[in-house]
Amino acid sequence: MAPSVDKSNGVTENGNSVKEMNSSSLIKDLIPEDEQSPVPGLDDPVRMTQNATTAHILTAKWTIAEGWAAPEIKRYGNIELPPTASVLHYATSCFEGMKAYRGFDNKLRLFRPWLNCARMRDSNERVSLPDFDPEELLKLISTFVATEGPRWLPDTGSTFYVRPAMVGSGSALGINRPGEALFFVFAALFPQSRPGTINPGIRLITSQPSQIRAWPGGFGNTKVGANYGPAMTAQVRARQNECSQTLWLFGDSNIVTEAGASNFFVIWRRSDNKALELVTCSDETGVILNGITRRSVLEIARERLGSQDVAKQVSGDLDALDVIERPFSIDEVVKAHQEERLIEAFVSGTAMFISPVSQIIHEDKFIDFPTTENEAGQKVTVSKYAKTIKLWLEDIIYGREEHPWAFVVDETRDDIAKKA
Ligand SMILES: *Cc1c(COP(=O)(O)O)cnc(C)c1O
C-alpha cells in the first residue's frame, strides 16, 4: 500500500515546498454544446471502433520541483510529450478503468470509485509516479463525469467508460524516477450492454507455458501499462482460436489466475462431500489484479449465497455455496469436468462486467460448461449464478437498491446546468 498522504504542503529533497493535488483549483475551459459532436446512438458503429470519446479531457501536471499544477478540463485532444519522455521508453504509466452509469432514477453513479483511487496510488507507487490525496483524485474524476454526464449519458441504462491515467512525462532520458508526470481522465464511448441481459458465453484458451503474465514480486497485481503490451501476442492467439481471452496459468502446477483483463471464477461441486463452491484465485499469490468487480462478487456472494446464511437470502432456485479464495490448478478444472462436477464459470471486470464462460481450451482438451435451452430453443451456457450476481450488482449500479457501494455524481452544479 502507498503511504498515507501528508495534506500539508510537502517538501522536496532540495527543500522546495510543493503543491498537493487540489480539486478546488480546477480550471474549466468548456466547449459550447453546439460545437460538440453529436452523441452517437446506443447502436452506432462508432462505438465499436473504441476511439470515440466525449468532448473534454481533464489534465493535471506534476513536477518534482513544484508539485501539482492546477488541473484543467478542456477540449479533448492530443497530448504533447518530448520524444525523451520517460513513459515512451520505460513504461512509467498506470491507469484505472471505471464506468459512469445512468440509473433508473436518472441519477448518475460510479461504482466504488474509492477503490479505484486507492488502487491507482498503489500502481503509481510501483512505477515511481507521484502520490496524491485519493479524495482529491475522486473529486476530480467525479467533476469530470458530472461535466460530461448530462450530455453524453442521456438514456437510462447507458454508460461511458472513464479512463484515468498517469504517465512519466519529463524530458530527462536517464533511467530515473520521473521528474514530471501527467495525470489525465477521459471518457470513452463503448458498445452498450443493456442491464438485465447476459452474454451467452465466452470462450477462453489457456496460456502457453512459454509465457506468463505475472509473477510473485512482479507488478501484475497493479494496473501499470507494462502488464498489457507483452500480453497482446497471447490475445492474438486467443482470437485466432475464436476465443475472447487468454486464461493465464502460472507456475509448475498451472495455477489458474485470470482471464485477459478480467478475474476468473468457477463454480463446482467438491469431489469428496459434493459441497458447492465458488472459487477464484487468491490475491495473496501476487499474480492477479484484485479487481473491484472481483471483490464485489466475493463480498455479495458471501453475504447472499454463503453457506453460513442459507435460510435468509438465497434466492429462487439457487443453492447456497462456499465462497473460496485459493490458488487452484487447471488440472482441478479438467478433473471436475471429467467427473461432471462443473456448474458454471464466469469472468468479472469493469469492461466485461460478469460474463459466463462456455468453454476453456487447454492443450488438446475442450472443457465445456453445462448448457441448457433458452426460450427460443437455442443452446446457451448455464449461468444461473452469474446472472443473479450480475443482477444484484446492477441493482446497486443503476440505483434500484440503495447501497453504500454506489457513489452518486452531483450533476446539479451551476456550470453544467445549461441543459435544463
Ligand atoms: C482491470 C483489470 C481487472 C478487472 O478489475 P476491475 O476493477 O474489476 O475492473 C482484472 N484483471 C486485470 C489484469 C485488469 O487489468
The ligand as an ORCA input file, in Angstrom:
! r2SCAN-3c Opt
* xyz 0 1
  C      -8.690     -4.059    -14.628
  C      -8.357     -5.492    -14.552
  C      -9.230     -6.438    -13.968
  C     -10.615     -6.086    -13.505
  O     -10.637     -5.150    -12.482
  P     -11.970     -4.338    -12.147
  O     -11.549     -3.419    -11.064
  O     -12.981     -5.339    -11.712
  O     -12.383     -3.657    -13.396
  C      -8.804     -7.743    -13.873
  N      -7.602     -8.122    -14.347
  C      -6.736     -7.262    -14.924
  C      -5.429     -7.743    -15.407
  C      -7.102     -5.918    -15.048
  O      -6.266     -5.076    -15.644
*
